[in-house]
Amino acid sequence: MEIEIHLNGEPRRVPEGATVADLIGSLELVPEQVAVERNRLLVRRAEHGSTRLAPGDEVEVVTLVGGG
């Protein structure tokens, strides 16, 4: 079964019970290089694996880019 969330303003379906870590993995992103907000609250990296997504969640994923 799947649920619908909004990822960076776009609807996206994810498996029911998916976590923030699962979402990052499905996007093929490096966890150490992203910042994630769920419903306007920052999700600490240590909590990515335990933070389950719920129907209607508003998720923002920002990729951090280093440079000089």
C-alpha positions as CSV (number, residue, x, y, z in Angstrom):
1,M,0.0,0.0,0.0
2,E,1.2,3.5,-0.7
3,I,0.5,7.0,0.7
4,E,0.8,10.4,-0.9
5,I,3.2,13.1,0.4
6,H,4.3,16.4,-1.1
7,L,8.0,16.4,-1.8
8,N,9.4,19.9,-2.6
9,G,5.9,21.0,-3.5
10,E,5.2,18.0,-5.8
11,P,2.9,15.1,-5.0
12,R,4.8,11.8,-4.6
13,R,3.7,8.3,-3.6
14,V,5.8,6.3,-1.1
15,P,5.2,3.0,0.5
16,E,3.2,3.1,3.7
17,G,5.5,3.0,6.7
18,A,8.4,4.6,4.8
19,T,10.8,6.7,6.8
20,V,12.8,9.8,5.8
21,A,15.8,7.6,5.4
22,D,13.8,5.4,2.9
23,L,12.8,8.5,1.0
24,I,16.4,9.8,0.8
25,G,17.6,6.3,-0.4
26,S,14.9,6.2,-3.1
27,L,16.1,9.6,-4.3
28,E,19.6,8.2,-4.5
29,L,20.9,11.0,-2.3
30,V,23.8,10.9,0.2
31,P,22.3,11.4,3.7
32,E,25.2,13.5,4.8
33,Q,24.6,15.9,2.0
34,V,20.9,16.7,2.5
35,A,18.8,18.7,4.9
36,V,15.2,17.5,5.4
37,E,12.1,19.4,6.7
38,R,8.9,17.5,7.5
39,N,5.9,19.8,8.0
40,R,8.2,22.8,8.4
41,L,10.3,21.1,11.2
42,L,13.9,20.1,10.6
43,V,14.4,16.4,10.9
44,R,17.8,15.7,12.5
45,R,20.0,13.2,10.6
46,A,20.0,10.9,13.6
47,E,16.2,10.7,13.3
48,H,15.9,10.0,9.6
49,G,15.6,6.3,10.2
50,S,12.9,6.6,12.9
51,T,10.8,9.4,11.3
52,R,7.9,7.7,9.5
53,L,6.2,9.6,6.7
54,A,2.4,10.1,7.0
55,P,-0.2,10.9,4.3
56,G,-0.2,14.5,3.4
57,D,3.2,15.3,4.9
58,E,5.0,18.3,3.4
59,V,8.6,17.3,2.9
60,E,11.4,19.5,1.7
61,V,14.7,18.0,0.8
62,V,17.6,20.3,0.1
63,T,21.0,19.1,-1.2
64,L,24.0,20.8,0.4
65,V,26.7,21.8,-2.0
66,G,30.2,22.7,-0.8
67,G,32.5,24.9,-2.8
68,G,35.0,27.7,-2.5
